[in-house]
């Protein structure tokens, strides 16, 4: 991670409408969660600063503003998925 990046509101404010409106709504709802916070994270693969949201020490998601639209990456821990996977008939 690179230090000294832009503030998340600045990243969102630089987006076109309605993308900034969508992300602002998502931001407000996420930050209302207990222990939630945000920070800008630099992703070298995309060469951009992107908003990332955390609950405690765990990243919940981050969002990229691609030319084709907003793309979010949501993180779900393996322990969260384990019960779902165990109930699937197609998974041994």
N, C-alpha and C positions, 0 to 999 in steps of 0.2 A: 504494500500500500504506500502511496506517495502522500506525504504530509503537505499541508498548506493549500488544499483545494478550495473550490468555491463553496459557499453555503448552499444547503439544499434549496431554500426558497429562491435563490438566484438561479439555480439550474432549472427549477420548475418555471420561473418567471420568463426564462428565455425560450420556452417552448411555444409553439403555435397554439392558438385556441382551436378546437376544444380540448386538446391534449393537456394543457396546463390546468384547465378546470377539472378534468377527470382525475389527474394526479393530485391536485389540491384536495379534492374530496376524499380520495384514498388516504392521503397523508393525514388529514384531520381525524379520520376514523381510526387509523392505526395508532396515532399518538394518544388517543383516548384510552388505549389498552394499558393495563398495569405494567409498569417497568419498561414501557416502550420509549425508544428514542431513535433519532435518525442521524445519519452522517453521510457525507459525500465520499464515495469510494471510486478510485481510479481503476478502470479495467483496461489493461494494456492491449488485450486482444481487440477490443472495440475502439481503443484510443479515445476514451471519453470518461468524464466524471459522471457518475450516476447516483441517484438517491438510493440509499439502502436503509432498511428499517429493521430494528432489533427489539427483542423482548428479553431483558436481562442480558445474558452473554451469548444468546443465540440469534443469528440473523434469520428474520422471517422471510424477507424478499428484497429484491432490488429491481429497478425498472430502467430499461433502455429506451431512448427516443430514436428509433430507427426511422429511416425515410418512409418505410412501408407502414409504420404505426408503432404504438407503444408495445413493448414486450417486457413482461415480468417474469422473473425467475423466483419461484417459491421453494423454500427449503422445508422438507419434511424429514424428520429423523427416521432411521431404520426401525427403531422401537415403535414409532407411531404406525408405520406401515406393516409391521410384523403380524398383528392380528388380522388385518385385511388380507394379506398374502396367504396366511394359513387357511383362510376360509375359501379361497379360490380353488375350484376343482381342477383347473388346468395347471396348477403349480404343484410339483411333487415335493 
